[in-house]
Amino acid sequence: MGAVRPTVASSEGVRRSMQANKGRDTKPELALRRAVHALGLRYRVSVRPVPAVRRTADLAFTRAKLAVFLDGCFWHGCPEHHTKAVTNADYWAEKVRRNRERDRETDRLLGEAGWSVIRIWEHEDPLKAAGQIADEVHLRRVKVQESKY
């Protein structure tokens, strides 16, 4: 991949807005974590599922080898909610394209390491997403138990 060119905020307001973006503990992430926890599941937060792969999962179920990523609609190009930036449009379009490419690479690398990946859009219902996660955790735990025998 090419080098990321630095960008200068188009205004002080944009700069403050960008600095306020959180890397973890966002409202959608907290809602998802609460919903998953309410189902009795325990997980690790913001960890690298595979230390050699420089990617951080929002939730990781290490025994089940399940990594969950909660993708932001703007940052990851949600087909329903992504809006194109007006200012620096070319830069942001390329940034989102690279993010999506990196997401696919992450899915592939984790899959090759035996992990399953679930990607959830930030706009999705956290209770429904938690159910999907719980189903996959239980399925993968059963497979791990079966492989022991």
N, C-alpha and C positions, 0 to 999 in steps of 0.2 A: 504494500500500500504506500501511496505517496505521503510525504510529510504534510501535516496539518498546518495550514498557514494561520498565523495568529490573526485575530480580528480585534479591531478597536470598536468599542461600543459607539453606536451612532448618537447617543445622548447620555447625559448623566442618569436619567431615569431608566434607560435600558441597562446601563451598567449596574445600577442598584438592583434592578430586577434579576439580572443574571447572577449576581452575587448571592441573592436570596434563595436560589434554587438549591435544594437539599439533595445530598447524595443518598441518604437513607432516612428512615423514619418519616416519610411523607404521609399525608392523610390516607391515601389509598393503601399504602403499605401497612400502616397501623391497623386499618380496618380489616385487611386480609389476615394479618397476624392474629388479631383478636378472634376472627371467625375460625381460623384453623385451630387455635388454642382451645376454643370452646368445644371443638369436636374431640378433645382429649389428645391431640397430637402435639408432640414436642419436637422442636427443630432448632437449628442454629441460624443466626442472623448475620448477613453480610460476611460470608466466608467463601474462600476459594474451594470448590468441591475437589478439584485436583490441583495440588500445590504447584505443579509444573505449568499449569495453564493459568495465565494471568487474567482471570475473569472472576468476578464476585457475584455469587447468587444472592438474591434477596432472602430466600429461605433455603436451607439445605437439610435434608433428611439423610444423614450419613449412613445409617444401617440399611436403609432402603435404596441408597444411591439415587436420590431424586433431588434435582436442583430446580428451584422455582424462581423465575424472573418476572417481575412486575414491570412491564414496559409502559413508559409514558407515551401518550398519543402523539405529542409533537415530536419528541426526540427519536421515536422509532417508526414514525410514518404510518400511524393507524389508518387503515383504509376508510374508516367511518368518520374520524374526527380530526385527522391531520389538516392543519391549515398552513398554507405557504406563507413564509415570512415576506413582508413587504420590503423591509430594509435589508440590505445584504442578501437578497434572495438567492443568488448563485451560491454563496458561501453556505447558507443554511440547507439548501437542497443537497449539496454535496455532503454536508455533515450528516444529514439523515440517511443518505444513500450508504455512506460508510458505516453508520451505526447498524443498519439492516444487514449489511454484508458481514460485519463482525458478529451479529447475532447468529447468522447462519453458520459461521465458522465455529462459534462457541458451541452451538448445538451438535455440530459434527465432532468436535474434539472431545466433548464430554461423552457423547455416544460411544466413541471409540474407546473411551476409558471405562465403559460399562455403566455409565450414568444415564438416567432418563431425564429429560428436560420438559418442563411445562412452562409455557409463556402465557402470561395473562395481561390483558390490556388494562390500564388504570381505570377505564370506565366500566369494566365488568362488575357485576354484582359480587361482592366479596363472599356472600354466603354460598352462592352457586359455585364460585371458584374454589372455595374451601372444600366443598363436596367433591369436586373433581380431583383435588389434591389428595383428599382422604382416600378416595377410591384407588388412586395410583399407589399411594403409600402402602395400603393394605395388600394390593396385588403384588407389589414388589417384595414385600415382607414374606408373603406366602412362597414366592419363587425362591427367596433366599433360604427359607426353612426346608423346602423340598430339595434344594441342591445339597443340603447337609447330609441327606440320607442316601 
